[in-house]
Amino acid sequence: MNEKEQAFINTWQKYHERGKAAYMAGYALIYAVITLAITIMFRWGDAPVKDLLLSQEFLTKLVLFTLIGLILANFKWKSNENKYSDIKSKARQSC
């Protein structure tokens, strides 16, 4: 097992211990914050921030991008689980 694989194993074990729900919630939060930042950035001066955040357009984008974040997190979780299993099985075979 090389250093990169060992670093992945160590990092992924920490995420795995926290659980899938926490991992997915983190990704969803990141996408929600990005949506908020981009909306405010591009709509700055169009209306007061309060009106922007309570608008139908913003709330729709927020829900949509949060769902996208959850979907991507689920794919990434599965991918990392497979990668983790592959590395672990490869390490067992080489011993």
LUMNUMAR-83579 format. One record per residue: residue in three letters; x, y, z of N, C-alpha, C in turn. Coordinates in pm, whole numbers, plus 50000, padded with zeros to 5 digits. Example, Ala and Ser with C-alpha at 12.3 -4.5 7.8 and 13.67 -1.06 7.14 Angstrom:
+------+-------+-------+-------+-------+-------+-------+-------+-------+-------+
! type !   n_X !   n_Y !   n_Z !  ca_X !  ca_Y !  ca_Z !   c_X !   c_Y !   c_Z !
+------+-------+-------+-------+-------+-------+-------+-------+-------+-------+
!  ALA ! 51319 ! 49431 ! 50780 ! 51230 ! 49550 ! 50780 ! 51320 ! 49670 ! 50780 !
!  SER ! 51285 ! 49775 ! 50708 ! 51367 ! 49894 ! 50714 ! 51290 ! 50003 ! 50787 !
+------+-------+-------+-------+-------+-------+-------+-------+-------+-------+
// end
This chain:
+------+-------+-------+-------+-------+-------+-------+-------+-------+-------+
! type !   n_X !   n_Y !   n_Z !  ca_X !  ca_Y !  ca_Z !   c_X !   c_Y !   c_Z !
+------+-------+-------+-------+-------+-------+-------+-------+-------+-------+
!  MET ! 50086 ! 49883 ! 50000 ! 50000 ! 50000 ! 50000 ! 50091 ! 50124 ! 50000 !
!  ASN ! 50066 ! 50215 ! 49905 ! 50148 ! 50337 ! 49898 ! 50096 ! 50443 ! 49995 !
!  GLU ! 50169 ! 50554 ! 50001 ! 50134 ! 50660 ! 50096 ! 49997 ! 50723 ! 50066 !
!  LYS ! 49969 ! 50739 ! 49938 ! 49841 ! 50799 ! 49898 ! 49723 ! 50711 ! 49942 !
!  GLU ! 49737 ! 50582 ! 49921 ! 49631 ! 50489 ! 49963 ! 49617 ! 50486 ! 50115 !
!  GLN ! 49729 ! 50491 ! 50185 ! 49725 ! 50491 ! 50331 ! 49658 ! 50618 ! 50383 !
!  ALA ! 49689 ! 50731 ! 50320 ! 49625 ! 50857 ! 50360 ! 49474 ! 50851 ! 50337 !
!  PHE ! 49435 ! 50792 ! 50224 ! 49292 ! 50778 ! 50196 ! 49226 ! 50690 ! 50301 !
!  ILE ! 49287 ! 50577 ! 50334 ! 49232 ! 50485 ! 50434 ! 49212 ! 50558 ! 50567 !
!  ASN ! 49313 ! 50632 ! 50610 ! 49305 ! 50703 ! 50738 ! 49194 ! 50808 ! 50736 !
!  THR ! 49187 ! 50884 ! 50628 ! 49086 ! 50989 ! 50616 ! 48946 ! 50930 ! 50606 !
!  TRP ! 48932 ! 50829 ! 50522 ! 48799 ! 50772 ! 50501 ! 48746 ! 50704 ! 50627 !
!  GLN ! 48833 ! 50644 ! 50708 ! 48787 ! 50581 ! 50832 ! 48722 ! 50685 ! 50924 !
!  LYS ! 48778 ! 50805 ! 50927 ! 48721 ! 50912 ! 51010 ! 48581 ! 50950 ! 50961 !
!  TYR ! 48567 ! 50969 ! 50827 ! 48437 ! 51002 ! 50771 ! 48338 ! 50887 ! 50795 !
!  HIS ! 48384 ! 50766 ! 50777 ! 48298 ! 50650 ! 50791 ! 48246 ! 50637 ! 50934 !
!  GLU ! 48332 ! 50667 ! 51032 ! 48291 ! 50659 ! 51173 ! 48182 ! 50761 ! 51205 !
!  ARG ! 48187 ! 50876 ! 51142 ! 48084 ! 50978 ! 51165 ! 47950 ! 50937 ! 51106 !
!  GLY ! 47955 ! 50859 ! 50999 ! 47833 ! 50808 ! 50939 ! 47796 ! 50877 ! 50808 !
!  LYS ! 47714 ! 50806 ! 50734 ! 47672 ! 50853 ! 50602 ! 47585 ! 50979 ! 50612 !
!  ALA ! 47497 ! 50984 ! 50711 ! 47407 ! 51098 ! 50724 ! 47485 ! 51227 ! 50748 !
!  ALA ! 47586 ! 51221 ! 50834 ! 47667 ! 51340 ! 50862 ! 47747 ! 51380 ! 50739 !
!  TYR ! 47799 ! 51283 ! 50667 ! 47875 ! 51309 ! 50545 ! 47786 ! 51379 ! 50441 !
!  MET ! 47666 ! 51326 ! 50422 ! 47575 ! 51383 ! 50324 ! 47525 ! 51521 ! 50367 !
!  ALA ! 47501 ! 51538 ! 50496 ! 47457 ! 51668 ! 50547 ! 47564 ! 51775 ! 50523 !
!  GLY ! 47689 ! 51736 ! 50540 ! 47800 ! 51830 ! 50515 ! 47803 ! 51876 ! 50371 !
!  TYR ! 47787 ! 51782 ! 50279 ! 47783 ! 51818 ! 50138 ! 47663 ! 51905 ! 50105 !
!  ALA ! 47548 ! 51871 ! 50159 ! 47427 ! 51950 ! 50134 ! 47445 ! 52092 ! 50186 !
!  LEU ! 47507 ! 52105 ! 50302 ! 47532 ! 52237 ! 50359 ! 47627 ! 52318 ! 50270 !
!  ILE ! 47729 ! 52254 ! 50219 ! 47823 ! 52322 ! 50130 ! 47750 ! 52376 ! 50007 !
!  TYR ! 47666 ! 52293 ! 49945 ! 47592 ! 52338 ! 49827 ! 47493 ! 52449 ! 49860 !
!  ALA ! 47433 ! 52442 ! 49977 ! 47339 ! 52547 ! 50018 ! 47412 ! 52680 ! 50037 !
!  VAL ! 47529 ! 52675 ! 50100 ! 47607 ! 52798 ! 50122 ! 47656 ! 52855 ! 49989 !
!  ILE ! 47698 ! 52768 ! 49899 ! 47741 ! 52815 ! 49766 ! 47625 ! 52883 ! 49695 !
!  THR ! 47506 ! 52823 ! 49701 ! 47388 ! 52882 ! 49639 ! 47359 ! 53019 ! 49698 !
!  LEU ! 47365 ! 53028 ! 49829 ! 47342 ! 53155 ! 49897 ! 47443 ! 53260 ! 49852 !
!  ALA ! 47570 ! 53224 ! 49850 ! 47675 ! 53320 ! 49813 ! 47661 ! 53366 ! 49669 !
!  ILE ! 47636 ! 53274 ! 49578 ! 47624 ! 53311 ! 49437 ! 47500 ! 53398 ! 49414 !
!  THR ! 47391 ! 53362 ! 49477 ! 47269 ! 53442 ! 49461 ! 47290 ! 53584 ! 49510 !
!  ILE ! 47347 ! 53598 ! 49627 ! 47370 ! 53733 ! 49681 ! 47469 ! 53808 ! 49593 !
!  MET ! 47574 ! 53740 ! 49547 ! 47675 ! 53804 ! 49464 ! 47616 ! 53862 ! 49335 !
!  PHE ! 47535 ! 53782 ! 49267 ! 47483 ! 53825 ! 49138 ! 47359 ! 53912 ! 49147 !
!  ARG ! 47293 ! 53910 ! 49260 ! 47171 ! 53988 ! 49273 ! 47190 ! 54107 ! 49367 !
!  TRP ! 47313 ! 54133 ! 49409 ! 47343 ! 54242 ! 49502 ! 47296 ! 54374 ! 49442 !
!  GLY ! 47219 ! 54447 ! 49513 ! 47171 ! 54576 ! 49466 ! 47036 ! 54569 ! 49397 !
!  ASP ! 46992 ! 54449 ! 49355 ! 46861 ! 54435 ! 49291 ! 46748 ! 54454 ! 49391 !
!  ALA ! 46770 ! 54406 ! 49511 ! 46668 ! 54414 ! 49616 ! 46739 ! 54397 ! 49750 !
!  PRO ! 46673 ! 54433 ! 49857 ! 46733 ! 54408 ! 49988 ! 46762 ! 54258 ! 50006 !
!  VAL ! 46866 ! 54226 ! 50080 ! 46906 ! 54087 ! 50100 ! 46791 ! 54004 ! 50159 !
!  LYS ! 46716 ! 54064 ! 50250 ! 46602 ! 53993 ! 50309 ! 46503 ! 53949 ! 50202 !
!  ASP ! 46473 ! 54040 ! 50107 ! 46380 ! 54005 ! 50000 ! 46438 ! 53898 ! 49908 !
!  LEU ! 46570 ! 53903 ! 49885 ! 46635 ! 53800 ! 49802 ! 46623 ! 53663 ! 49867 !
!  LEU ! 46651 ! 53658 ! 49997 ! 46652 ! 53530 ! 50066 ! 46513 ! 53471 ! 50084 !
!  LEU ! 46411 ! 53553 ! 50083 ! 46275 ! 53504 ! 50098 ! 46201 ! 53491 ! 49965 !
!  SER ! 46271 ! 53516 ! 49856 ! 46205 ! 53508 ! 49725 ! 46184 ! 53362 ! 49684 !
!  GLN ! 46083 ! 53342 ! 49604 ! 46051 ! 53208 ! 49553 ! 46168 ! 53152 ! 49472 !
!  GLU ! 46231 ! 53238 ! 49393 ! 46344 ! 53196 ! 49310 ! 46459 ! 53142 ! 49395 !
!  PHE ! 46495 ! 53216 ! 49500 ! 46605 ! 53173 ! 49585 ! 46572 ! 53044 ! 49658 !
!  LEU ! 46453 ! 53036 ! 49714 ! 46415 ! 52916 ! 49788 ! 46412 ! 52793 ! 49698 !
!  THR ! 46369 ! 52811 ! 49574 ! 46368 ! 52701 ! 49478 ! 46512 ! 52657 ! 49449 !
!  LYS ! 46600 ! 52755 ! 49424 ! 46741 ! 52722 ! 49398 ! 46804 ! 52653 ! 49519 !
!  LEU ! 46772 ! 52701 ! 49636 ! 46828 ! 52645 ! 49758 ! 46789 ! 52498 ! 49773 !
!  VAL ! 46663 ! 52468 ! 49753 ! 46616 ! 52330 ! 49763 ! 46680 ! 52245 ! 49653 !
!  LEU ! 46682 ! 52296 ! 49532 ! 46738 ! 52222 ! 49420 ! 46886 ! 52190 ! 49441 !
!  PHE ! 46965 ! 52290 ! 49477 ! 47107 ! 52268 ! 49494 ! 47139 ! 52185 ! 49619 !
!  THR ! 47055 ! 52193 ! 49720 ! 47073 ! 52107 ! 49837 ! 47048 ! 51962 ! 49798 !
!  LEU ! 46946 ! 51938 ! 49718 ! 46919 ! 51802 ! 49669 ! 47032 ! 51751 ! 49581 !
!  ILE ! 47084 ! 51839 ! 49496 ! 47199 ! 51801 ! 49412 ! 47317 ! 51764 ! 49501 !
!  GLY ! 47341 ! 51842 ! 49606 ! 47447 ! 51812 ! 49700 ! 47429 ! 51676 ! 49766 !
!  LEU ! 47307 ! 51644 ! 49803 ! 47278 ! 51513 ! 49864 ! 47302 ! 51399 ! 49765 !
!  ILE ! 47260 ! 51418 ! 49642 ! 47279 ! 51314 ! 49540 ! 47427 ! 51292 ! 49513 !
!  LEU ! 47501 ! 51401 ! 49496 ! 47645 ! 51389 ! 49472 ! 47716 ! 51327 ! 49592 !
!  ALA ! 47675 ! 51362 ! 49711 ! 47735 ! 51305 ! 49831 ! 47710 ! 51155 ! 49838 !
!  ASN ! 47591 ! 51113 ! 49799 ! 47559 ! 50971 ! 49799 ! 47649 ! 50896 ! 49700 !
!  PHE ! 47666 ! 50951 ! 49580 ! 47755 ! 50887 ! 49482 ! 47898 ! 50883 ! 49533 !
!  LYS ! 47943 ! 50993 ! 49593 ! 48079 ! 50998 ! 49644 ! 48097 ! 50901 ! 49760 !
!  TRP ! 47999 ! 50889 ! 49846 ! 48005 ! 50793 ! 49957 ! 48023 ! 50651 ! 49902 !
!  LYS ! 47939 ! 50615 ! 49806 ! 47947 ! 50480 ! 49748 ! 48082 ! 50458 ! 49681 !
!  SER ! 48129 ! 50556 ! 49607 ! 48259 ! 50547 ! 49540 ! 48372 ! 50529 ! 49640 !
!  ASN ! 48370 ! 50608 ! 49747 ! 48475 ! 50598 ! 49848 ! 48466 ! 50466 ! 49925 !
!  GLU ! 48346 ! 50417 ! 49948 ! 48331 ! 50287 ! 50014 ! 48392 ! 50177 ! 49928 !
!  ASN ! 48366 ! 50182 ! 49796 ! 48422 ! 50083 ! 49705 ! 48574 ! 50094 ! 49701 !
!  LYS ! 48624 ! 50216 ! 49693 ! 48769 ! 50238 ! 49690 ! 48833 ! 50187 ! 49819 !
!  TYR ! 48771 ! 50214 ! 49931 ! 48819 ! 50168 ! 50061 ! 48826 ! 50015 ! 50065 !
!  SER ! 48719 ! 49951 ! 50021 ! 48715 ! 49804 ! 50019 ! 48822 ! 49747 ! 49928 !
!  ASP ! 48839 ! 49808 ! 49810 ! 48940 ! 49760 ! 49715 ! 49080 ! 49771 ! 49773 !
!  ILE ! 49111 ! 49882 ! 49834 ! 49244 ! 49902 ! 49892 ! 49268 ! 49804 ! 50005 !
!  LYS ! 49167 ! 49787 ! 50091 ! 49180 ! 49695 ! 50204 ! 49200 ! 49551 ! 50155 !
!  SER ! 49123 ! 49509 ! 50055 ! 49137 ! 49372 ! 50005 ! 49271 ! 49354 ! 49935 !
!  LYS ! 49316 ! 49455 ! 49864 ! 49447 ! 49449 ! 49798 ! 49558 ! 49438 ! 49902 !
!  ALA ! 49543 ! 49512 ! 50013 ! 49643 ! 49507 ! 50120 ! 49645 ! 49369 ! 50187 !
!  ARG ! 49527 ! 49309 ! 50205 ! 49521 ! 49175 ! 50265 ! 49585 ! 49070 ! 50175 !
!  GLN ! 49565 ! 49085 ! 50043 ! 49620 ! 48988 ! 49949 ! 49772 ! 48998 ! 49939 !
!  SER ! 49825 ! 49118 ! 49957 ! 49969 ! 49136 ! 49944 ! 50045 ! 49092 ! 50069 !
!  CYS ! 49972 ! 49072 ! 50180 ! 50040 ! 49030 ! 50305 ! 50078 ! 48886 ! 50304 !
+------+-------+-------+-------+-------+-------+-------+-------+-------+-------+
// end
